[in-house]
Amino acid sequence: MNLSQYLDFVPTNDQANALKAISHFIKEENTEDFFVLLGYAGTGKTTITKAITSSLVDSNIDFSLNAPTGTAAKIIRNKTGQCSGTIHSRIYTVDKEHNGDGVNLLNRFNFNEEFTIFIVDEASMLSDWRNDDNSFMTPNSLMEDFVSFVKQGNKRNKVIFIGDDFQLTPFANGEQKSFSPALSKNYITKKFGWTGSTAKLEEVKRQAEDSIILNLASNIRNLKSFKTSREIGIPTLEHGRTKSYTQAINNYRSNFEKGNLHNQIIINKSNNSVDWFNKVIRERLNLSSNLLSVNDFVVLQRNWMSNDGQLFLKGEMALVTAVSRPSNSYGGQQFVFADLEFIDLDGCVRKATSRILFDSLNTHHGTLSKEKEQELVAHANKYNAKYRESKNIFDDEYLGAMRLRHAFAITCHKAQGGEWDNVFVEPSTSRNFDPRWLYTAVTRSRQEVLTWAA
């Protein structure tokens, strides 16, 4: 199987070597379990992914295209033209008999006995810690449950993990890991006993050599050992540097398009900065008369399930299309009803209507203080017999209300896996320079990056 025939250009040396190795790997008679394809921005990971999926279609080999987040799954679907989904939706089902806090997710069983190639894009985000945030609970870590699912249907099934090992690594128990588990051959072999190979793309594609974004990303990688310089910032993007954050905000306001979640984003280093920029942007857009307004951009701060069983994952962004007045106080908290549209890159819309915990819009993480959460739970226990019996937050429309945060500005971890036409990046200095953070933020842009004087 010659994967190079699916390219419309002459591959770089790195690409040619990777294509040859993957061509060998995807043969059913090959006994390896996994292949890790590493690649920096602009080196051709997506092009190779499209070549792989096209060849599997032509060869009538079953495959499953996946990503850790809904946004990442939509992006790879649009770029390859193949169906894709989140790993969560592929391997979990809701435990409808569960009594207790939140929603309990059960492992699906893989009944497909056909030899299948599983492909995971943006694998740097794949976590090896168990999700238990009082809204959704998983049996084991996402990576453990995924690995188990892959081999259930057919022991010869394989996985291709694709990702950029210079991007931010996942969080585990509130701390950032030193590496991405799904991109580490040694970790996968030691943890799961699998055998596999790896290839790395380092050459920027010829047609991308003049890309400002990709040149900038390369320069940031090369700066990784220069943490002691007086001021790092984004030294190669002088045309994209404004005199102040005020000018950056003015540029954001000038380019703002109502309802367009994918046009631009501000990426900040801290939650305090996110709060400040969201506040100022909302003021400039005349949205600040209410804490939640029509045309607000918001991001889910906690997993949420609709009445018809649709799962909306933490980190998904939405447009607010209608807002009611605040309802009466419940457990000492205020709530509003809101209509939201979760809009894909291809224009597809998922609509949702929910109560919104008003105070969550004023918090960093969409969570109340421990005392306020306890007061809310006590109120549900007192007045909601169904919740009192089940202890499931989604059996109470107030406890199960959406937790949101404004999303004109977000943190880099929230942005990871997403893409916008224009990205505003908080500047770096020698004191807070983190090459992975800056690289991840810059590579969220499809067209232009702008920063301001530090």
C-alpha positions in Angstrom: 0.0 0.0 0.0 1.6 3.2 -1.2 0.3 6.2 0.8 2.4 8.7 -1.2 0.0 8.3 -4.1 -2.7 10.1 -2.1 -0.6 13.3 -1.9 -0.8 16.0 -4.6 2.8 17.1 -4.0 6.3 15.6 -3.5 6.6 14.7 0.2 9.5 15.9 2.4 12.0 13.4 3.6 10.2 13.2 6.9 6.9 12.7 5.3 8.1 10.0 2.9 9.7 8.1 5.8 6.5 8.4 7.9 4.3 7.3 5.0 6.4 4.3 4.3 6.4 3.3 8.0 2.7 3.7 8.3 2.0 1.8 5.1 3.8 -1.1 6.7 2.1 -0.7 10.0 -1.5 -0.7 8.8 -1.2 -4.1 7.2 -3.2 -6.6 9.2 -0.3 -9.1 9.2 1.8 -6.5 11.0 1.8 -7.5 14.7 2.4 -4.0 16.2 -0.3 -2.5 18.3 0.3 1.3 17.9 2.1 3.9 15.9 2.9 7.4 17.1 3.1 10.1 14.5 4.7 13.3 16.0 4.8 16.5 14.1 5.2 20.2 14.6 2.7 22.7 13.2 2.9 22.8 9.4 4.8 19.6 8.9 1.9 17.7 7.3 0.2 15.7 10.0 -3.3 16.5 8.7 -2.2 15.8 5.1 -0.9 12.4 6.2 -4.0 11.7 8.2 -6.1 12.4 5.1 -3.8 10.1 3.0 -4.2 7.3 5.6 -8.0 7.6 5.7 -8.3 7.7 1.9 -6.2 4.6 1.5 -8.2 2.7 4.2 -11.4 3.6 2.3 -10.0 2.4 -1.0 -8.7 -0.8 0.7 -12.0 -1.4 2.4 -10.4 -1.5 5.8 -12.5 -0.4 8.7 -11.2 2.6 10.6 -12.4 4.9 13.3 -11.3 8.6 13.4 -11.4 10.2 16.8 -10.2 13.1 18.9 -10.2 14.0 22.6 -12.6 17.0 22.3 -15.6 17.8 20.2 -13.9 20.8 18.6 -10.8 18.8 17.6 -13.1 16.0 16.2 -15.0 18.5 14.0 -11.8 20.1 12.7 -10.3 16.8 11.6 -13.6 15.8 10.1 -13.7 18.9 8.0 -10.1 18.5 6.9 -10.2 14.8 5.9 -13.8 14.6 4.7 -14.3 11.5 6.9 -16.7 10.9 9.8 -15.1 11.5 13.2 -16.2 11.7 16.8 -15.0 12.2 20.3 -13.4 9.3 22.2 -16.0 9.8 24.9 -18.9 9.2 22.4 -17.1 6.2 20.9 -16.4 4.3 24.1 -18.9 5.3 26.8 -22.6 5.1 27.3 -24.7 6.7 30.1 -25.6 4.5 33.1 -29.4 5.2 33.3 -29.7 3.2 36.5 -27.1 5.2 38.4 -28.0 6.7 41.7 -25.5 9.3 43.0 -23.9 12.5 42.0 -23.7 13.4 38.4 -23.8 11.0 35.4 -22.0 7.7 35.5 -20.5 6.7 32.2 -20.1 3.0 31.4 -17.8 1.3 29.0 -19.3 0.4 25.7 -18.4 -3.0 24.5 -16.8 -3.2 21.0 -18.8 -5.8 19.2 -17.1 -5.1 15.8 -15.0 -8.2 15.0 -13.6 -6.7 11.7 -10.0 -5.6 11.8 -10.1 -1.9 12.5 -7.5 0.9 12.5 -8.3 3.5 15.2 -6.9 7.0 14.6 -6.6 9.6 17.3 -5.9 13.2 16.2 -4.7 15.8 18.7 -3.5 12.9 20.9 -1.3 15.3 23.0 -4.6 16.1 24.9 -5.5 12.5 25.7 -5.4 12.1 29.5 -4.4 9.2 31.6 -6.3 10.3 34.7 -9.9 9.3 35.7 -12.6 11.9 35.3 -14.6 12.4 38.4 -15.8 16.0 38.7 -19.2 15.4 40.3 -20.9 15.8 36.9 -19.5 12.9 34.8 -17.6 9.9 36.1 -15.7 7.5 34.0 -14.7 3.9 35.0 -11.0 4.5 34.5 -8.9 7.1 32.7 -9.9 8.0 29.2 -6.7 6.5 27.8 -7.1 3.2 29.7 -10.8 2.8 28.7 -9.9 3.6 25.1 -7.1 1.1 24.9 -9.4 -1.6 26.4 -12.1 -0.7 23.8 -9.8 -1.0 20.9 -8.8 -4.6 21.6 -12.2 -5.9 22.5 -13.6 -6.3 19.0 -10.5 -7.8 17.4 -7.1 -8.4 19.1 -5.3 -7.4 15.9 -6.9 -3.9 16.0 -4.3 -1.0 16.0 -4.1 2.6 16.9 -2.4 5.5 15.2 -1.8 8.4 17.7 -1.2 11.7 16.0 -0.1 14.9 17.7 2.4 17.6 18.4 4.6 16.9 21.3 5.6 20.6 21.7 2.0 21.5 22.6 0.8 21.8 26.2 0.5 18.4 28.0 -2.6 17.2 29.9 -3.4 18.0 33.5 -3.5 15.2 36.0 -5.0 15.8 39.5 -4.7 19.5 39.0 -1.0 19.4 37.9 0.3 19.6 34.4 2.1 16.4 33.3 5.7 16.6 32.1 4.7 14.6 28.9 1.8 13.6 26.8 1.1 9.9 27.6 -0.5 9.1 24.2 2.6 10.4 22.4 5.1 8.5 24.4 6.2 5.1 23.0 7.8 4.1 26.2 4.8 5.0 28.3 2.4 3.1 26.1 4.7 0.0 26.0 5.3 0.0 29.8 1.7 0.8 30.8 -0.3 -1.4 28.4 2.3 -4.0 27.1 1.7 -2.9 23.5 4.4 -2.9 20.9 4.7 0.0 18.4 6.7 2.4 16.4 7.1 6.1 16.0 7.9 8.7 13.4 8.5 12.4 13.7 7.8 15.2 11.2 10.2 18.2 11.6 10.4 19.7 8.2 7.9 22.5 7.4 6.1 21.7 4.2 7.4 23.6 1.1 4.0 25.3 0.5 4.0 26.6 4.1 7.4 28.1 4.1 6.1 31.6 3.7 3.5 31.3 6.5 4.0 33.9 9.2 2.2 31.6 11.8 4.5 28.6 11.0 7.6 30.7 10.9 6.7 32.2 14.3 6.0 28.7 15.7 9.4 27.5 14.6 11.1 30.5 16.2 9.3 29.9 19.5 10.5 26.2 19.5 14.0 27.5 18.9 13.7 29.9 21.8 13.0 27.1 24.3 16.4 27.3 25.9 16.5 31.1 26.1 14.4 31.6 29.2 16.9 34.0 30.8 16.8 36.7 28.1 15.6 40.1 29.2 12.4 40.0 27.1 11.2 37.2 24.9 7.7 38.2 23.8 7.0 37.4 20.2 10.1 39.0 18.6 9.5 37.9 15.1 5.9 39.3 14.7 6.6 43.0 14.7 3.8 43.6 12.1 1.4 41.9 14.5 2.4 43.8 17.6 0.3 46.7 18.9 1.4 49.5 21.2 -0.9 48.4 24.0 -3.7 46.1 25.1 -6.1 49.0 24.5 -5.2 48.9 20.8 -5.6 45.1 20.8 -9.1 45.5 22.3 -10.0 48.1 19.7 -8.8 45.7 17.0 -10.9 42.9 18.5 -14.0 45.2 18.6 -13.4 46.3 15.0 -13.2 42.7 13.7 -16.1 41.4 15.8 -18.7 39.5 13.9 -22.0 38.7 15.7 -22.5 35.0 15.9 -19.1 34.0 14.6 -17.5 31.9 17.3 -14.6 31.0 15.0 -13.4 34.4 13.8 -11.2 35.5 16.7 -10.2 34.7 20.3 -8.0 36.3 23.0 -5.8 33.8 24.7 -4.6 34.7 28.2 -2.1 33.3 30.7 -4.2 33.4 33.8 -7.9 33.2 34.8 -7.6 36.7 36.3 -6.6 38.0 32.8 -9.4 36.1 31.2 -11.9 37.7 33.5 -10.6 41.2 32.9 -10.5 40.9 29.1 -14.0 39.3 29.0 -15.3 42.2 31.1 -13.7 44.9 28.9 -14.7 43.2 25.6 -18.3 42.9 26.8 -18.3 46.6 27.8 -17.0 47.6 24.3 -19.6 45.4 22.6 -22.5 46.8 24.7 -23.2 43.5 26.3 -22.4 44.3 29.9 -25.8 45.7 31.1 -26.6 42.1 32.1 -24.3 39.3 33.3 -25.6 37.2 30.4 -26.8 38.8 27.2 -27.9 37.8 23.7 -24.8 37.6 21.4 -22.5 36.6 24.3 -19.9 34.0 23.6 -19.7 31.4 26.4 -17.8 28.2 27.2 -19.1 25.2 29.3 -17.3 24.9 32.6 -18.8 21.6 33.5 -20.1 18.7 31.4 -23.8 18.9 30.9 -26.5 16.6 29.7 -29.8 17.7 28.0 -33.2 16.2 28.8 -33.0 14.1 25.6 -29.6 12.7 26.6 -27.2 14.8 24.5 -23.8 15.2 26.1 -22.1 18.6 25.9 -18.5 18.5 27.1 -16.6 20.9 29.2 -14.8 23.3 27.0 -17.4 23.5 24.2 -18.2 27.1 23.2 -21.7 28.5 22.3 -23.5 31.6 21.2 -26.3 32.9 23.5 -29.4 33.5 21.5 -32.0 34.3 24.2 -32.0 35.0 27.9 -34.8 35.3 30.4 -34.9 37.4 33.5 -33.2 35.9 36.6 -35.6 33.5 38.3 -36.4 33.4 42.0 -33.5 32.4 44.3 -33.0 28.7 44.8 -30.6 27.6 47.5 -29.3 31.1 47.8 -28.4 31.2 44.1 -29.8 33.0 41.1 -30.6 31.3 37.8 -31.7 32.3 34.3 -33.0 30.4 31.3 -31.0 30.8 28.2 -31.0 29.4 24.6 -27.6 28.5 23.2 -26.2 27.5 19.9 -23.1 25.3 19.7 -21.9 26.1 16.2 -19.5 23.8 14.3 -16.9 25.0 11.9 -19.0 23.7 9.0 -22.0 25.7 10.2 -23.9 22.8 11.8 -25.7 23.9 14.9 -26.7 22.0 18.1 -29.3 24.0 20.1 -29.8 23.7 23.8 -32.0 25.4 26.4 -31.1 25.3 30.0 -31.1 27.0 33.3 -27.8 28.8 33.8 -26.3 29.2 37.3 -25.9 32.9 37.3 -23.1 33.1 39.8 -20.9 30.7 37.8 -20.4 33.5 35.3 -18.5 35.3 38.0 -16.1 32.5 38.9 -12.9 31.2 37.3 -14.0 27.5 37.0 -17.8 27.6 37.0 -17.9 26.3 40.6 -19.2 27.9 43.7 -17.5 28.0 47.0 -17.8 24.8 49.1 -20.3 26.5 51.4 -22.5 27.7 48.6 -22.5 24.3 46.9 -23.5 22.7 50.1 -26.4 25.2 50.5 -27.6 24.4 47.0 -27.4 20.6 47.7 -29.2 21.0 51.0 -32.0 22.9 49.2 -32.4 20.2 46.6 -32.5 17.5 49.3 -35.2 19.4 51.1 -37.5 20.2 48.2 -36.8 17.6 45.5 -37.8 14.0 46.3 -36.4 12.6 43.1 -32.9 14.0 43.8 -33.2 13.0 47.5 -33.5 9.4 46.4 -31.1 9.4 43.4 -28.4 11.9 44.5 -28.0 12.6 40.7 -27.5 16.3 40.0 -29.3 16.0 36.7 -32.4 15.0 38.5 -32.5 18.5 39.8 -32.8 21.3 37.3 -31.0 23.7 39.5 -28.1 21.5 40.6 -27.8 20.3 37.0 -28.0 23.8 35.5 -25.3 24.8 33.0 -22.1 26.3 34.5 -20.8 28.8 32.0 -18.1 31.4 31.6 -17.7 34.2 29.1 -15.5 33.2 26.1 -14.3 36.2 24.2 -11.1 35.5 26.1 -10.0 32.0 27.3 -7.0 30.2 28.7 -4.6 28.3 26.5 -5.8 24.9 27.8 -9.3 25.8 26.9 -8.2 26.9 23.4 -6.1 23.7 22.8 -7.5 21.6 19.9 -9.4 24.6 18.5 -8.7 27.0 15.6 -9.7 30.6 14.9 -9.0 32.9 12.0 -7.3 35.5 14.2 -5.7 35.0 17.6 -4.8 37.7 20.2 -2.0 36.4 22.5 -1.1 37.8 25.8 2.6 38.8 25.6 5.4 36.9 27.3 8.4 38.2 29.2 11.4 36.6 30.6 9.5 36.2 33.9 6.6 34.2 32.5 8.0 32.8 29.2 6.7 29.3 28.6 7.6 28.1 25.1 4.9 25.3 25.1 2.2 27.8 26.1 3.2 30.4 23.6 3.6 27.8 20.8 0.2 26.2 21.5 -1.5 29.7 21.6 0.1 30.9 18.4 -0.7 27.7 16.5 -4.5 28.1 17.2 -4.5 30.8 14.4 -5.4 30.0 10.8 -4.5 33.5 9.5 -3.0 36.1 11.9 -1.6 36.4 15.4 -1.6 39.7 17.2 0.0 40.6 20.5 0.6 43.8 22.4 3.6 45.4 24.2 4.5 43.6 27.4 
